[in-house]
Amino acid sequence: MSFFDSFTMTIGGKAVSSSETIDVINPATEEIVAKAPDCSEKQLDDAVAAARAAFPGWCATPIEERRRAVARIGEVLTEHQADFARLFTLEQGRPLDGAAQEIAFAAYWANEVSKQDIPVTVTEDSASKRSETRHVPLGVVAGIVPWNFPVNLAVWKIAPALLTGNTLVLKPSPFTPLTMLKLAELLREHLPPGVFNVISGGDRLGPWLTAHEGIDKISFTGSTATGKRVMETASKGLKRVTLELGGNDAAIVMPDVALDEVADKLFFSAFANSGQICIATKRMYVHEDVYDKVADALVARARAAKVGDGLDQGSNFGPIQNRPQFERVKNLIEDAKQQGLRFLAGGDVPEGTGFFVPLAIVDNPPEDSRVVQEEAFGPVLPLLKFRDIDEVVARANACEYGLGGSIWSADTEAAADIASRLETGTVWINDTLYIMPWTPFAGHKQSGIGVENGKEGLLEFTVPQTITIAK
Ligand code: NAD
């Protein structure tokens, strides 16, 4: 059986298929890449039961062995990197180079997490008492991931959950389940049965999973609207939640920007992965003195970019990942046109096969237009003029989201001052999209609850336990 034509769930270490299936569509050709199992309620029960049964043994497994297992995830991704990358492009759409980068980065990530320590703190050592606080696993974690980074964002959950001694039921997006089904298949021989279960299915499965009584924690990445539903459901069983949600990140480009040095980064901050990144620049505020210069640099790059099938050599950007998202992005573009807004690049979405959207830049739209206020999650960038710092900080912060942001300036100290005034979890200066396993990643406001990555993120898969000894 080849890497590309048979996909089963992994439940209790075994391959499980289902009578019903979901079609996984290649967004470049709209052809069916493969059929993935549509998990039944009974199979979900089995997955949760398998994870529960595996928990006591896994949490008692010495940390060094758990480290080995987490590192093994990275090795398996690396051993099959070319096949994973091709499968990724087929289901997700991103050009092969970018797909291969995600596989390599996810492998690196697993390896780095495998080296992280779970702290033990002595909180008192007095004449009469000694108190020690450890961090113990929660039990069975449900991991729910979206379609924009289906491998990396899954590894953000798998690696820390398993390292800290939890067992996991992972649910990839119905639009991109194949890479995770394959990873779990390849890991069956390396992990004890039930430690890592992967189930796939349609829209019913997420709500079933989050409501399941056997789940102790939900680690969710997706839209703010869904995150609120997840939290509501989780409240019934007082399940722990970590929610990594939407964003509408502002980039602030100062008059002293070293444009020649940063123009490529600035461009990619908005358009990498065809704009389908939670921390993409979704509003770019440019000082009026350099507006035209910055616009020219971005427009030249947008016009030169080749949007096409990710399997074609020479495609720099792939399609929008799925039809509903394609329709949303088209709708946003249509709305901008109806409002009489001017497109400096793009703006016409071709008819035909595939969910392709030419990279679009909108010229100084009003602050209250939809293209500024909404998370496009596609290659549509509003370029906005500003005059003074207080004004632009207020505009950047006038937003229900608080995920990331960036400042672009030759004066990095002044930029750091502005950065500290942004109400977001991450701010880059002359940089973008830089996230590492050792850096806490947290959304402010409606961009999320809790943290992923870094020590803080690791500890979200645990609960403190303090043992006090009377001397
Ligand atoms: P989505 O919320 O539609 O789906 C995310 C996942 O949740 C999918 O696996 C989906 O099947 C599942 N799901 C849907 N309804 C559910 C329910 N009621 N209960 C439980 N699970 C349910 O999001 P999407 O369209 O896949 O992804 C795009 C969104 O994700 C954007 O808003 C983006 O900003 C956000 N995102 C955030 C981060 C972050 O780290 N903050 C990273 C990537 C994407």
Boltz pocket constraint, residues with backbone or C-beta under 6 A from the ligand:
constraints:
  - pocket:
      binder: B
      contacts: [[A, 144], [A, 145], [A, 146], [A, 147], [A, 148], [A, 149], [A, 153], [A, 171], [A, 172], [A, 173], [A, 174], [A, 201], [A, 202], [A, 203], [A, 205], [A, 206], [A, 207], [A, 210], [A, 221], [A, 222], [A, 223], [A, 224], [A, 225], [A, 226], [A, 227], [A, 229], [A, 230], [A, 244], [A, 245], [A, 246], [A, 247], [A, 277], [A, 278], [A, 279], [A, 375], [A, 377], [A, 403], [A, 443], [A, 447], [A, 448]]
      max_distance: 6.0
